[in-house]
Each structure stands twice: as C-alpha cells, then as structure tokens.
C-alpha cells in the first residue's frame, strides 16, 4: 500500500481566543487526533464549533474584526 501525504497551507478565517487562528490543527495536536476515523474527532468538532461561533473573531474578508455570531446572518444574505 502506498500512502501519499500533501503539505497543505492553512488559511486562517477565524481567530478563537485561547486556541488561535489554526484551531483545527491546534485541537488535533492537543487531543492527539491523527486520523479521520478517530473517535475524539466528534468531541473536537463540537468544541471548535461552539467556541468558534460564540467567541471567534473573523480575520479575513469584509467582516474582519467582528464576532462570528454577528457575521453569520450577514454572510448568508450576501
């Protein structure tokens, strides 16, 4: 079996206080998640979605500097 790995550049969209701009990478490193099938992935996703939505700040685009929960409705209507 041959496994290929690509080095991907992370693009920051949201900054989550206490976690940072690369939240997915940070939480996977902290929780030692290495595969898509890891059972801890669901817990990590819930944590990031909750913190990202209520505490996250946009770092790119026309809503830079605004809280994510304030921008959610605005972005849907654009």
C-alpha positions in Angstrom: 0.0 0.0 0.0 1.3 3.5 -0.9 0.2 6.4 1.3 0.6 9.9 -0.1 0.8 13.0 2.1 0.5 16.5 0.8 1.7 19.6 2.7 -1.2 21.9 2.8 -1.2 25.6 3.7 -3.7 26.5 6.4 -5.8 29.6 5.6 -7.0 31.4 8.7 -10.6 32.6 8.7 -11.5 32.8 12.4 -9.3 33.5 15.4 -10.6 31.7 18.5 -9.2 33.2 21.8 -7.2 30.6 23.7 -6.9 28.4 20.6 -5.7 30.7 17.9 -6.0 31.1 14.1 -5.3 27.5 13.2 -7.9 26.0 15.5 -8.4 22.6 13.8 -4.6 21.9 13.7 -4.2 23.1 17.3 -7.0 20.9 18.8 -6.0 17.9 16.8 -2.4 18.2 18.1 -3.7 18.8 21.7 -6.1 15.8 21.6 -3.6 13.7 19.7 -6.0 13.1 16.8 -4.2 11.6 13.8 -6.9 10.1 11.6 -10.3 11.0 10.3 -11.7 7.9 12.0 -10.6 8.9 15.5 -13.4 8.8 18.0 -12.2 12.0 19.6 -12.8 13.9 16.4 -16.5 14.4 17.1 -15.7 16.0 20.5 -13.1 18.2 18.9 -15.6 19.4 16.3 -18.3 20.2 18.8 -15.8 22.2 20.9 -14.5 24.2 18.0 -17.9 24.9 16.5 -19.2 26.2 19.9 -16.1 28.3 20.7 -15.7 29.4 17.1 -19.3 30.6 16.8 -19.6 32.4 20.1 -16.0 33.6 20.8 -14.4 33.6 17.4 -13.4 36.7 15.5 -13.3 37.0 11.7 -9.7 37.6 10.4 -10.4 37.8 6.7 -12.8 39.4 4.4 -15.3 42.3 4.7 -16.2 41.3 8.3 -12.7 41.3 9.7 -12.6 42.1 13.4 -16.3 41.2 14.0 -17.5 38.3 16.2 -18.6 35.2 14.1 -22.1 35.1 15.6 -22.7 38.7 14.5 -21.5 37.9 10.9 -23.3 34.6 10.4 -26.6 36.2 9.2 -24.8 38.8 7.2 -22.7 36.3 5.3 -25.8 34.1 4.5 -27.5 37.1 2.9 -24.6 38.2 0.7 
